[in-house]
Amino acid sequence: MTDSIDKNQSDIWLVGGGIASLAAAVFLINDSDVSANIHIFDIHPSPGGGLISYGDDSTGYVVHGGQRLSYHDSCVEKLLSQVPGIEVGALPWKKRRKHQTPEEKSRAANLIRAVIPGGSGLETLDSQDLGLTLHHRLELIRVVVESDHELGNKTIADVFSEEFFQTNFWMIWSTTFAFQPQHSAVELRRHLHRYLHDIINRDLLSGPIDMHYSVYESIVEPITQYLKSQNVDFRLGDRVIDLLAYPDSDPTTFSEIKYLDTDGSEKIIILDPTDLVFVTLGAMGGGSALGSNTVSPTLPRSPDVNNEWSLWFKLAEKSAKFGDPSNFFPAKSDSLLETFTVTLKDDTFFDRIVELTQNDPGTQPILSLPSSNWFFNISIPRQPVFHNQPNTVNVFWGWALYPEALGDFVKKPMLSCTGSEVMEELLGHLDFPKTVLANSITIPCINAYAMSPLRVRHYNDRPLVIPAYSTNMAFLGQFVEMEDEPTGNIEYSVRSAQLAVDHFTRGNNCPPSRKSYLTEILDVLK
């Protein structure tokens, strides 16, 4: 193993420009002072990966959702505390409260979490009643106490009765974390250990934090600006196509980086023995397809072999300890999620939402419509979401768990719908006037791999952050294995970065162990 990072000689090469690489760069600067020697490859024109958001009020805004962020994310907290100028909500991250006030607890207990059709219009679903019978609770307890090994490659449907999926508990759980019955029981177990205590106790602070702007503008852009001020070398548009390693029998050391320059020419970087290579594997946002208000998004008939996943496939051919991406790629129905961002030119929609839920924008994490065939979910954030957003414009976003189903009002799959048709379907379920359509722009987005981290997997499908006996290699992101950690959130990516940096700096900055709520979980499930 590399004994330590020599800030005068070591070069650190980060492959991928998502939040995992950005976090690794920040930790390297603060823990090892090697900013002048950090290089970040990204095939995209700007860093941020699947968190990138953009747009304007004339063409419509786009928010790429998927990875969650919560108040209890210790690695994210450390990351944001190390970057000057990052603000979340009205206060800098360091000054954020970690516990609810009595008023917030009361509001959490009375949040309207879902609405369903009733005899006299929409009715609120009583989310206080989780609908769990003794049998359901015993099923949950069994999953909580079993190990990853015991659950193996079982699906969630394999470990619960059919009636469980009709409960309010499952409605809240599946819409909060985008779980489907065919997803991994192991991943469900990890989420239960991490979040069940908070869900049952309606802890608002465990949900998405109230950022002042989008994740991209609140977090990614300030981090990028900070790294540039520290002379980090961003190689945007360059695509790493292979990493040569030795020995062939059991690769432990990367020796060369092969990449395509922006002009398409192949180039090679010869690595010194003290150099390090951190690789982000796979991409939740890879293979996404955008539509418009008048055009439906279209996924390519066959996956692009030269995308963010191709490097992982090449690495997997070199050694089994580098994982198996074929379990996550290409896309299947259980990895698919369709999202949409709506730009509104007047207040009609927001006024009706406030009237329906009795909650101001930004105080309602998720509003679900479980009776809709697509299983709509919307998030109404406080405004503005973008720095360039006019005061007369509102922006919100949503997603559907079953976009392949036929719509209830628009009689075709969501995957085939234009943005306007998606909005028409949503208005139909909310019983809002169709006149809202004339003042709205809806941008649909098919995310082919958004849910791929939740797919059933074998233990060796995801490599360790530090592969066995490696000397200069680390893997980052949503597709690495970290014991007991639930995936699908920003914390997972940042934690992998902190583990990698701590390994090579031999510092005392290893992520703290999570508090175990097992006893309390078993207590509340009695």
C-alpha positions as CSV (number, residue, x, y, z in Angstrom):
1,M,0.0,0.0,0.0
2,T,1.1,3.6,-0.6
3,D,2.5,4.6,2.7
4,S,1.2,8.2,2.5
5,I,0.4,10.9,0.0
6,D,3.4,13.0,-0.9
7,K,1.9,16.4,-1.6
8,N,4.9,17.4,-3.7
9,Q,5.1,14.2,-5.8
10,S,1.8,12.3,-5.7
11,D,-0.8,12.9,-8.4
12,I,-4.4,11.9,-7.6
13,W,-6.5,11.0,-10.6
14,L,-10.3,11.1,-10.1
15,V,-12.3,9.4,-12.8
16,G,-15.8,10.8,-12.9
17,G,-17.0,14.3,-12.0
18,G,-19.9,13.4,-9.8
19,I,-20.4,14.2,-6.1
20,A,-18.1,11.3,-5.0
21,S,-15.1,12.6,-6.9
22,L,-15.8,16.2,-5.8
23,A,-16.0,15.1,-2.2
24,A,-12.8,13.1,-2.5
25,A,-11.1,16.2,-3.8
26,V,-12.3,18.3,-0.9
27,F,-11.2,15.7,1.7
28,L,-7.8,15.4,0.0
29,I,-7.3,19.2,0.2
30,N,-8.2,19.4,3.8
31,D,-6.6,16.2,5.0
32,S,-3.4,16.1,2.8
33,D,-3.0,19.6,1.2
34,V,-2.5,18.1,-2.3
35,S,-4.8,20.4,-4.3
36,A,-2.3,21.3,-7.0
37,N,-1.9,17.6,-7.8
38,I,-5.6,16.6,-8.1
39,H,-7.0,15.9,-11.5
40,I,-10.7,15.1,-12.3
41,F,-11.8,13.5,-15.5
42,D,-15.4,13.9,-16.6
43,I,-16.9,13.1,-20.0
44,H,-19.5,15.8,-19.4
45,P,-19.0,19.6,-20.0
46,S,-19.6,20.3,-16.3
47,P,-19.1,18.4,-13.1
48,G,-22.0,17.2,-11.0
49,G,-23.1,13.9,-12.5
50,G,-26.7,13.1,-11.9
51,L,-27.2,16.1,-9.7
52,I,-27.0,18.7,-12.5
53,S,-29.9,21.1,-12.8
54,Y,-30.4,23.9,-15.3
55,G,-32.9,25.9,-17.4
56,D,-34.8,29.1,-17.6
57,D,-38.4,30.3,-17.4
58,S,-38.8,30.5,-21.2
59,T,-37.7,26.9,-22.1
60,G,-38.4,25.3,-18.7
61,Y,-36.2,24.3,-15.8
62,V,-34.8,20.8,-15.2
63,V,-34.1,19.2,-11.8
64,H,-32.4,15.8,-11.9
65,G,-33.5,14.1,-8.7
66,G,-32.8,10.7,-7.3
67,Q,-30.1,10.9,-4.7
68,R,-31.5,12.0,-1.3
69,L,-29.9,14.2,1.3
70,S,-30.9,14.4,5.0
71,Y,-29.9,16.2,8.2
72,H,-28.4,13.1,9.7
73,D,-25.8,12.5,7.0
74,S,-22.5,12.7,8.9
75,C,-20.2,12.5,5.9
76,V,-22.1,15.1,3.9
77,E,-22.1,17.3,7.0
78,K,-18.3,17.1,7.1
79,L,-18.0,17.8,3.4
80,L,-20.2,20.9,3.5
81,S,-18.5,22.2,6.6
82,Q,-15.2,22.2,4.8
83,V,-16.4,24.3,1.8
84,P,-16.6,28.0,2.4
85,G,-19.9,29.7,1.4
86,I,-22.2,26.7,1.3
87,E,-25.6,27.5,2.7
88,V,-28.5,25.2,3.2
89,G,-31.7,26.9,3.8
90,A,-31.3,30.3,5.5
91,L,-28.3,29.3,7.6
92,P,-24.8,27.9,6.9
93,W,-24.6,24.1,7.3
94,K,-22.6,24.4,10.6
95,K,-25.4,26.3,12.3
96,R,-28.2,24.0,11.2
97,R,-30.3,22.4,14.0
98,K,-30.3,18.6,14.3
99,H,-33.4,18.2,16.4
100,Q,-37.0,19.2,15.9
101,T,-38.7,21.8,17.9
102,P,-42.1,20.9,19.5
103,E,-43.8,22.9,16.7
104,E,-42.0,20.9,14.1
105,K,-42.9,17.6,15.7
106,S,-46.5,18.7,15.8
107,R,-46.4,19.6,12.1
108,A,-44.7,16.3,11.2
109,A,-47.5,14.4,12.9
110,N,-50.1,16.2,10.9
111,L,-48.5,16.3,7.5
112,I,-50.7,15.2,4.6
113,R,-48.6,12.5,3.0
114,A,-51.0,11.3,0.3
115,V,-54.3,12.0,-1.3
116,I,-56.9,9.6,-2.8
117,P,-60.2,10.0,-4.6
118,G,-63.2,10.1,-2.2
119,G,-67.0,10.4,-2.5
120,S,-66.8,14.2,-2.5
121,G,-63.5,14.8,-4.2
122,L,-59.9,14.2,-3.0
123,E,-59.5,12.9,0.5
124,T,-56.3,12.8,2.6
125,L,-54.9,9.4,3.5
126,D,-54.4,9.0,7.2
127,S,-50.6,8.3,7.3
128,Q,-50.7,8.1,11.1
129,D,-52.3,4.7,10.7
130,L,-49.5,2.5,9.1
131,G,-51.9,-0.3,8.6
132,L,-49.6,-3.0,9.9
133,T,-51.1,-6.1,11.3
134,L,-49.3,-8.4,13.7
135,H,-48.3,-10.6,10.8
136,H,-46.8,-7.6,8.9
137,R,-44.9,-6.5,12.0
138,L,-43.4,-10.0,12.4
139,E,-42.4,-10.0,8.7
140,L,-40.6,-6.6,9.2
141,I,-38.9,-7.9,12.4
142,R,-37.7,-11.0,10.5
143,V,-36.1,-8.8,7.8
144,V,-34.6,-6.4,10.3
145,V,-32.8,-9.2,12.3
146,E,-31.7,-11.3,9.4
147,S,-28.2,-10.8,7.9
148,D,-27.4,-9.8,4.3
149,H,-26.1,-13.3,3.8
150,E,-29.4,-14.9,5.0
151,L,-31.5,-12.7,2.7
152,G,-29.1,-13.3,-0.2
153,N,-30.6,-12.5,-3.6
154,K,-34.2,-12.5,-2.4
155,T,-36.6,-9.8,-3.6
156,I,-38.8,-7.8,-1.2
157,A,-41.8,-9.7,-2.6
158,D,-40.1,-12.9,-1.5
159,V,-40.1,-11.9,2.2
160,F,-43.5,-10.2,2.6
161,S,-47.1,-11.3,2.0
162,E,-49.1,-9.7,-0.8
163,E,-51.2,-7.8,1.8
164,F,-48.2,-6.0,3.1
165,F,-47.9,-4.0,-0.2
166,Q,-51.4,-2.6,0.4
167,T,-50.5,-1.0,3.7
168,N,-49.9,2.7,4.4
169,F,-46.5,1.8,5.7
170,W,-45.5,0.4,2.3
171,M,-47.0,3.4,0.5
172,I,-44.9,5.8,2.6
173,W,-41.8,3.6,2.4
174,S,-41.9,2.9,-1.3
175,T,-42.5,6.5,-2.3
176,T,-39.9,7.9,0.1
177,F,-37.1,5.6,-1.2
178,A,-38.6,4.5,-4.6
179,F,-38.7,0.8,-3.6
180,Q,-40.6,-1.7,-5.7
181,P,-41.5,-5.3,-4.6
182,Q,-39.0,-6.7,-7.1
183,H,-36.1,-4.8,-5.5
184,S,-33.4,-6.2,-3.2
185,A,-34.5,-7.5,0.2
186,V,-30.9,-6.8,1.4
187,E,-31.2,-3.2,0.4
188,L,-34.6,-2.9,2.1
189,R,-33.0,-4.4,5.3
190,R,-30.3,-1.7,5.2
191,H,-32.8,1.0,4.7
192,L,-34.9,-0.3,7.6
193,H,-32.0,-0.2,9.9
194,R,-31.2,3.3,8.9
195,Y,-34.6,5.0,8.5
196,L,-37.4,2.9,10.1
197,H,-37.0,4.7,13.4
198,D,-37.3,8.1,11.7
199,I,-40.2,7.1,9.5
200,I,-42.3,5.7,12.4
201,N,-41.5,8.7,14.6
202,R,-42.3,11.2,11.7
203,D,-38.9,12.8,12.1
204,L,-39.0,15.6,9.5
205,L,-35.3,16.2,9.8
206,S,-34.6,12.7,8.5
207,G,-36.2,13.7,5.3
208,P,-34.9,15.9,2.5
209,I,-33.3,19.0,3.9
210,D,-34.7,22.4,3.0
211,M,-32.0,23.8,0.7
212,H,-32.3,27.3,-0.4
213,Y,-31.8,26.3,-4.1
214,S,-31.5,23.0,-5.9
215,V,-28.8,20.5,-4.8
216,Y,-26.8,21.5,-7.8
217,E,-26.8,25.3,-7.1
218,S,-26.6,24.9,-3.3
219,I,-23.9,22.2,-3.1
220,V,-22.3,21.2,-6.4
221,E,-21.6,24.6,-7.8
222,P,-20.0,26.0,-4.6
223,I,-17.8,22.8,-4.3
224,T,-16.7,23.2,-7.9
225,Q,-15.8,26.8,-7.4
226,Y,-13.9,26.0,-4.3
227,L,-11.9,23.2,-6.0
228,K,-11.1,25.5,-8.9
229,S,-9.8,28.1,-6.4
230,Q,-7.6,25.4,-5.0
231,N,-6.1,24.8,-8.5
232,V,-7.7,21.4,-9.0
233,D,-7.3,20.3,-12.6
234,F,-10.7,19.7,-14.2
235,R,-10.4,17.7,-17.5
236,L,-13.9,18.1,-18.8
237,G,-14.9,16.3,-22.0
238,D,-12.1,13.8,-21.6
239,R,-13.2,10.1,-21.3
240,V,-11.2,7.5,-19.6
241,I,-11.5,4.3,-21.7
242,D,-9.2,1.9,-19.8
243,L,-6.9,1.6,-16.7
244,L,-4.0,-0.8,-17.1
245,A,-3.1,-2.7,-14.0
246,Y,-0.6,-5.3,-12.8
247,P,0.0,-8.1,-12.1
248,D,-2.4,-9.8,-14.5
249,S,-3.2,-12.7,-12.2
250,D,-4.4,-10.4,-9.4
251,P,-4.3,-6.7,-10.3
252,T,-3.3,-4.6,-7.3
253,T,-1.8,-1.5,-8.9
254,F,-3.0,0.9,-11.7
255,S,0.0,1.7,-14.0
256,E,-1.5,3.6,-16.9
257,I,-4.6,5.7,-17.7
258,K,-5.9,5.6,-21.3
259,Y,-8.3,8.3,-22.3
260,L,-9.8,10.1,-25.3
261,D,-9.1,13.8,-25.5
262,T,-11.9,16.2,-26.4
263,D,-10.7,16.0,-30.1
264,G,-11.1,12.2,-30.0
265,S,-7.4,11.4,-29.9
266,E,-6.2,8.6,-27.6
267,K,-3.7,9.5,-24.9
268,I,-1.9,7.7,-22.1
269,I,-0.8,8.8,-18.7
270,I,2.0,6.8,-17.1
271,L,1.5,6.6,-13.4
272,D,4.2,7.0,-10.8
273,P,4.4,4.5,-7.9
274,T,3.1,7.2,-5.5
275,D,0.1,8.2,-7.7
276,L,-3.4,7.3,-6.8
277,V,-6.5,6.6,-8.9
278,F,-10.1,6.9,-7.6
279,V,-12.7,5.6,-10.0
280,T,-16.5,6.3,-9.8
281,L,-18.2,3.1,-11.1
282,G,-21.4,3.2,-13.1
283,A,-23.8,6.1,-13.1
284,M,-27.4,6.4,-11.8
285,G,-27.9,9.3,-14.2
286,G,-26.3,7.6,-17.2
287,G,-28.6,6.9,-20.2
288,S,-31.1,9.5,-19.2
289,A,-33.4,10.9,-22.0
290,L,-35.0,14.3,-21.9
291,G,-38.3,15.2,-23.5
292,S,-40.0,18.6,-23.8
293,N,-43.4,20.1,-23.2
294,T,-44.4,18.9,-26.7
295,V,-42.0,15.9,-27.3
296,S,-41.8,12.7,-25.3
297,P,-38.4,11.4,-24.2
298,T,-36.9,8.5,-26.2
299,L,-34.4,6.0,-24.9
300,P,-32.0,4.5,-27.5
301,R,-33.0,1.0,-28.6
302,S,-29.6,-0.4,-27.5
303,P,-27.5,1.0,-24.7
304,D,-24.5,3.1,-25.6
305,V,-21.3,1.0,-25.1
306,N,-19.2,4.1,-24.8
307,N,-21.0,5.6,-21.8
308,E,-20.2,6.0,-18.1
309,W,-20.5,2.2,-17.6
310,S,-18.0,1.0,-20.2
311,L,-14.9,1.5,-18.0
312,W,-16.4,-0.7,-15.3
313,F,-17.0,-3.5,-17.8
314,K,-13.3,-3.3,-18.8
315,L,-12.2,-3.4,-15.2
316,A,-14.4,-6.3,-14.4
317,E,-12.7,-8.3,-17.2
318,K,-9.4,-7.9,-15.4
319,S,-10.5,-9.3,-12.0
320,A,-13.6,-10.5,-10.2
321,K,-12.7,-8.3,-7.2
322,F,-13.7,-5.3,-9.4
323,G,-17.3,-6.3,-9.4
324,D,-19.9,-7.3,-12.0
325,P,-21.7,-4.4,-13.7
326,S,-23.8,-6.7,-15.8
327,N,-26.2,-7.0,-12.8
328,F,-26.9,-3.3,-13.1
329,F,-26.5,-2.6,-16.8
330,P,-28.3,-2.6,-19.2
331,A,-31.5,-1.1,-17.9
332,K,-34.6,-3.1,-17.0
333,S,-38.0,-2.1,-15.7
334,D,-36.8,-2.4,-12.0
335,S,-34.1,0.2,-12.7
336,L,-36.3,2.7,-14.5
337,L,-37.7,5.9,-13.0
338,E,-39.4,8.8,-14.9
339,T,-39.1,12.2,-13.4
340,F,-40.5,15.6,-14.5
341,T,-39.9,19.2,-13.7
342,V,-42.7,21.8,-14.1
343,T,-42.2,25.5,-14.6
344,L,-45.3,27.5,-13.7
345,K,-46.0,31.0,-14.9
346,D,-48.6,31.8,-12.3
347,D,-49.6,30.8,-8.8
348,T,-52.8,28.8,-9.5
349,F,-51.2,25.3,-9.0
350,F,-49.3,26.3,-5.9
351,D,-52.4,28.0,-4.4
352,R,-54.4,24.8,-5.0
353,I,-51.7,22.6,-3.4
354,V,-51.6,24.8,-0.3
355,E,-55.4,24.7,-0.1
356,L,-55.3,20.9,-0.4
357,T,-52.5,20.1,2.0
358,Q,-52.6,23.1,4.3
359,N,-48.8,23.2,4.0
360,D,-46.7,25.9,2.6
361,P,-44.2,25.1,-0.2
362,G,-41.0,23.6,1.3
363,T,-42.8,22.1,4.4
364,Q,-44.2,19.0,2.6
365,P,-41.4,16.6,1.6
366,I,-43.5,14.4,-0.7
367,L,-47.2,14.3,-1.7
368,S,-48.2,10.9,-3.2
369,L,-51.1,9.9,-5.3
370,P,-51.2,6.1,-4.7
371,S,-54.4,5.6,-6.7
372,S,-52.8,6.8,-9.9
373,N,-51.7,4.1,-12.3
374,W,-48.3,5.7,-12.7
375,F,-48.1,6.2,-8.9
376,F,-47.4,9.9,-9.0
377,N,-45.3,11.6,-6.4
378,I,-44.6,15.3,-6.3
379,S,-42.3,17.6,-4.3
380,I,-43.3,21.2,-3.8
381,P,-40.1,23.1,-2.7
382,R,-39.9,26.6,-1.3
383,Q,-39.2,29.2,-4.0
384,P,-37.0,30.1,-5.8
385,V,-35.3,26.8,-6.8
386,F,-32.9,28.6,-9.2
387,H,-30.9,31.8,-8.8
388,N,-32.2,33.0,-12.2
389,Q,-35.8,32.2,-11.4
390,P,-38.2,35.2,-11.7
391,N,-40.4,36.0,-8.7
392,T,-43.5,35.3,-10.9
393,V,-42.4,31.8,-11.7
394,N,-42.7,28.6,-9.5
395,V,-40.9,25.3,-10.0
396,F,-41.7,21.8,-8.7
397,W,-40.8,18.3,-9.7
398,G,-42.2,14.8,-9.4
399,W,-41.7,11.2,-10.4
400,A,-43.6,8.1,-11.1
401,L,-42.8,4.6,-9.9
402,Y,-44.6,2.8,-12.7
403,P,-44.1,4.9,-15.9
404,E,-44.8,1.8,-18.1
405,A,-48.4,1.6,-17.0
406,L,-51.3,3.2,-19.0
407,G,-52.4,6.6,-17.7
408,D,-55.9,7.0,-16.1
409,F,-56.6,10.2,-18.1
410,V,-54.0,10.1,-20.8
411,K,-54.5,6.6,-22.1
412,K,-50.9,5.6,-22.8
413,P,-47.8,4.9,-20.9
414,M,-46.0,7.8,-19.2
415,L,-42.9,6.8,-21.2
416,S,-44.6,7.8,-24.4
417,C,-46.1,11.1,-23.1
418,T,-45.0,14.6,-23.8
419,G,-44.5,16.9,-20.9
420,S,-47.9,18.5,-21.5
421,E,-49.5,15.1,-21.3
422,V,-47.8,14.2,-18.1
423,M,-49.0,17.5,-16.6
424,E,-52.5,16.8,-17.9
425,E,-52.5,13.4,-16.1
426,L,-51.3,15.0,-12.9
427,L,-54.0,17.7,-13.0
428,G,-56.6,15.1,-13.6
429,H,-55.6,13.2,-10.5
430,L,-55.5,16.4,-8.4
431,D,-58.8,17.6,-9.9
432,F,-57.1,20.9,-10.7
433,P,-58.3,23.0,-13.7
434,K,-56.8,22.3,-17.1
435,T,-56.2,26.0,-17.6
436,V,-53.0,25.4,-15.6
437,L,-51.6,23.8,-18.7
438,A,-51.5,27.0,-20.7
439,N,-49.1,28.6,-18.1
440,S,-46.9,25.6,-17.5
441,I,-43.8,23.9,-19.1
442,T,-43.2,20.3,-18.2
443,I,-39.9,18.6,-19.0
444,P,-40.1,14.8,-18.6
445,C,-37.0,12.7,-18.1
446,I,-36.6,8.9,-18.4
447,N,-33.9,7.8,-15.9
448,A,-32.8,4.4,-17.1
449,Y,-30.6,3.6,-14.2
450,A,-32.0,5.7,-11.3
451,M,-33.1,2.6,-9.4
452,S,-30.3,0.2,-10.4
453,P,-28.6,0.4,-7.0
454,L,-31.8,-1.2,-5.5
455,R,-31.8,-4.2,-7.8
456,V,-31.2,-7.7,-6.5
457,R,-27.5,-8.4,-6.4
458,H,-24.9,-10.8,-5.2
459,Y,-22.3,-9.8,-2.6
460,N,-19.5,-9.7,-5.2
461,D,-21.4,-7.6,-7.7
462,R,-20.1,-4.4,-6.1
463,P,-16.4,-4.0,-5.3
464,L,-15.0,-2.8,-2.1
465,V,-13.9,0.8,-1.8
466,I,-10.4,-0.4,-1.4
467,P,-10.0,-3.8,-3.3
468,A,-8.0,-6.5,-1.6
469,Y,-4.2,-6.0,-1.6
470,S,-4.5,-2.9,-3.8
471,T,-1.7,-0.3,-3.6
472,N,-3.1,2.8,-5.4
473,M,-6.7,2.1,-6.4
474,A,-10.0,3.0,-4.9
475,F,-13.6,2.8,-6.1
476,L,-16.3,5.4,-5.3
477,G,-20.0,6.0,-5.8
478,Q,-23.3,4.2,-5.6
479,F,-22.0,0.8,-6.9
480,V,-19.3,0.0,-4.3
481,E,-19.9,-2.2,-1.3
482,M,-19.9,-0.7,2.2
483,E,-21.1,-2.9,5.0
484,D,-24.7,-2.2,6.2
485,E,-24.9,1.2,4.4
486,P,-28.1,1.9,2.4
487,T,-27.5,3.2,-1.1
488,G,-29.4,5.6,-3.3
489,N,-28.4,8.8,-1.4
490,I,-25.7,11.4,-1.5
491,E,-24.3,10.3,1.8
492,Y,-23.4,6.9,0.2
493,S,-21.2,8.5,-2.5
494,V,-19.6,11.0,0.0
495,R,-18.9,8.2,2.5
496,S,-17.1,6.1,-0.1
497,A,-14.9,9.2,-0.9
498,Q,-14.1,9.7,2.8
499,L,-13.2,6.1,3.3
500,A,-10.9,6.1,0.3
501,V,-9.1,9.3,1.3
502,D,-8.8,8.1,4.9
503,H,-7.2,4.9,3.8
504,F,-4.5,6.5,1.8
505,T,-3.8,9.5,4.2
506,R,-3.8,7.1,7.2
507,G,-5.7,9.8,9.0
508,N,-8.2,9.7,11.8
509,N,-11.1,10.9,9.7
510,C,-12.8,7.6,9.1
511,P,-16.6,8.1,8.9
512,P,-18.2,7.6,12.3
513,S,-20.2,4.4,12.8
514,R,-23.9,4.9,12.5
515,K,-26.1,4.8,15.6
516,S,-27.9,1.5,15.8
517,Y,-31.7,1.8,16.3
518,L,-32.2,-2.0,16.3
519,T,-33.6,-2.1,19.8
520,E,-35.9,0.9,19.3
521,I,-37.0,-0.5,15.9
522,L,-38.0,-3.8,17.5
523,D,-39.8,-1.9,20.3
524,V,-41.9,0.2,17.9
525,L,-42.8,-2.9,15.8
526,K,-44.3,-4.7,18.8
